[in-house]
Amino acid sequence: MKLILYGRSGCPMCSDAMAWCKNEGIAYTFRDIFKQPLTGKELLLLANKLPDGIFSLYAPKGAKKAELSENPFDFSAKEILGFQTGNPDMIRYPIFDTGRQLIFGFRESTKLLLLSALH
């Protein structure tokens, strides 16, 4: 299984996640979504792995910076996709893509989910 970690270079949580993967011997590919923004098609492929689709990818902190509602359900899926395409601040990260599921953030629960998904 190929693990993809979507995030931002210099993000402390992303750096911790990469160090943890290395220490655990977990192979991954890192995609800096600020240097190589996700396309609309890529966002939709990720969204299809989530129960709430594109709404789950919406970043409340990024929305706040953009002076938008922090509640993704205040917008249509098409509007959110428009906000996120080419604007990585509007996408939650880090995101681990195990191929079958997406796991957000990096905390103890993330580590357990990843270990379970990868073994």
C-alpha positions in Angstrom: 0.0 0.0 0.0 1.3 3.4 -0.9 0.8 6.1 1.7 0.5 9.7 0.6 0.9 12.6 3.1 -0.6 15.9 1.9 0.6 18.9 3.8 2.9 22.0 3.8 6.7 22.1 4.2 7.5 23.8 7.4 4.2 22.8 9.1 5.2 21.5 12.5 2.5 18.8 12.5 3.5 17.7 9.0 7.2 17.5 10.0 6.3 15.5 13.1 4.2 13.1 10.9 7.1 12.6 8.5 9.5 12.0 11.3 7.1 9.5 12.9 6.6 7.6 9.6 10.4 7.4 9.2 10.9 6.1 12.7 8.1 3.5 12.2 9.6 2.4 8.8 6.5 3.5 7.0 7.1 4.4 3.4 5.2 7.5 2.2 5.2 10.2 -0.5 4.9 13.8 0.6 3.0 16.2 -1.5 3.4 19.9 -0.5 0.0 21.2 -1.5 1.3 24.8 -1.3 4.0 24.1 -3.9 1.9 21.8 -6.0 -1.8 22.7 -5.3 -4.4 20.0 -5.7 -6.6 20.3 -8.8 -10.3 20.1 -8.7 -10.2 16.5 -10.0 -7.7 15.5 -7.3 -9.9 17.2 -4.6 -12.9 15.3 -5.8 -11.0 12.0 -5.8 -10.0 12.6 -2.1 -13.5 13.8 -1.2 -15.0 10.6 -2.5 -13.2 8.7 0.3 -15.0 10.8 3.0 -18.5 10.5 4.4 -19.2 14.2 4.0 -17.3 14.5 0.8 -15.7 17.9 0.0 -17.2 19.4 3.2 -14.8 17.3 5.2 -11.8 18.8 3.4 -12.8 22.3 4.2 -10.4 24.1 6.5 -12.1 26.3 9.1 -8.8 28.1 9.9 -8.2 28.9 6.3 -11.8 30.1 5.9 -11.4 32.4 8.9 -8.2 33.9 7.3 -10.3 34.5 4.1 -13.1 36.0 6.2 -15.5 33.2 5.2 -17.7 31.1 7.4 -15.9 28.4 9.3 -18.9 26.1 8.8 -18.5 24.3 5.4 -22.2 23.5 5.3 -22.9 27.3 4.7 -21.7 26.6 1.2 -22.5 24.3 -1.7 -20.1 21.6 -2.6 -19.4 23.4 -5.9 -18.5 26.6 -3.9 -16.1 24.8 -1.6 -14.4 23.1 -4.5 -14.0 26.6 -6.1 -12.5 27.9 -2.8 -10.1 25.0 -2.5 -8.9 24.6 -6.1 -5.5 26.4 -6.2 -6.0 27.7 -2.6 -4.4 25.2 -0.2 -5.2 27.3 2.9 -8.8 26.2 2.3 -7.9 22.5 2.6 -7.4 20.7 6.0 -3.9 19.2 6.4 -2.0 17.1 7.1 -4.0 14.4 5.3 -2.8 10.8 5.1 -4.2 8.9 2.1 -4.0 5.2 2.7 -5.6 4.4 -0.6 -8.8 3.4 1.0 -9.3 6.1 3.5 -8.2 9.6 4.5 -6.9 10.4 8.0 -6.6 14.0 9.1 -4.2 15.7 11.5 -1.5 14.1 13.5 -2.1 13.0 17.1 -2.0 9.7 19.0 -5.4 8.6 17.5 -3.9 9.3 14.0 -1.0 7.1 14.7 -3.2 4.2 15.8 -5.5 4.6 12.8 -2.5 4.6 10.4 -0.9 1.6 12.0 -4.2 -0.3 11.8 -4.8 0.8 8.2 -1.3 -0.1 7.0 -1.0 -3.5 8.6 
